[in-house]
Amino acid sequence: MLFFRTDHEPYYQEAIATLRNSTVWRLTGEPWPFEHETVFQNRADIHHSCAAQYTPATV
């Protein structure tokens, strides 16, 4: 699993586009494990999050 979070909108949009165009990563609605607010989240006005599952290609 990949859990990604950032407060930088362009970076988030690029990461989402990369994951959507990937043949081995699939975006999921998986909840974040052990969720707790970080110092950086507390300082940011807003943040964006996503989770993705690695799904290797089958031969």
C-alpha positions in Angstrom: 0.0 0.0 0.0 1.0 3.6 -0.7 -0.4 6.4 1.5 0.3 9.8 0.2 -0.4 13.2 1.7 0.7 16.7 0.9 -0.4 20.3 1.4 0.8 21.3 -2.0 -2.0 21.2 -4.6 0.1 20.9 -7.8 2.2 18.1 -6.2 -1.0 16.2 -5.2 -2.5 16.6 -8.7 0.7 15.3 -10.3 0.8 12.3 -7.9 -2.8 11.4 -8.6 -2.3 11.6 -12.4 0.8 9.4 -12.1 -1.1 6.8 -10.1 -4.1 6.9 -12.4 -1.9 6.4 -15.5 0.1 3.6 -13.8 -0.4 0.0 -14.9 0.6 -1.4 -11.4 -1.0 1.1 -9.0 -4.7 1.4 -8.3 -6.2 4.2 -6.2 -8.3 2.9 -3.3 -10.5 4.4 -0.6 -8.4 2.6 2.0 -8.3 4.5 5.4 -5.0 5.7 6.7 -3.5 3.3 9.3 -2.9 4.8 12.8 -4.3 8.2 11.7 -3.2 11.1 13.9 -2.6 14.7 13.1 1.1 15.6 12.5 2.9 18.8 13.3 2.8 19.6 9.5 -0.9 18.9 9.2 -1.5 21.2 12.2 0.4 24.0 10.4 -1.2 23.6 7.0 -4.6 25.2 6.1 -5.5 22.1 4.0 -4.0 18.8 2.9 -4.8 16.2 0.3 -4.6 12.5 0.8 -4.9 9.3 -1.2 -4.1 5.6 -0.9 -3.1 3.2 -3.7 -2.6 -0.5 -3.9 0.3 -2.1 -5.8 -1.1 -4.7 -8.2 1.8 -6.3 -10.2 1.1 -7.3 -13.7 0.4 -11.0 -14.2 2.2 -12.8 -17.0 
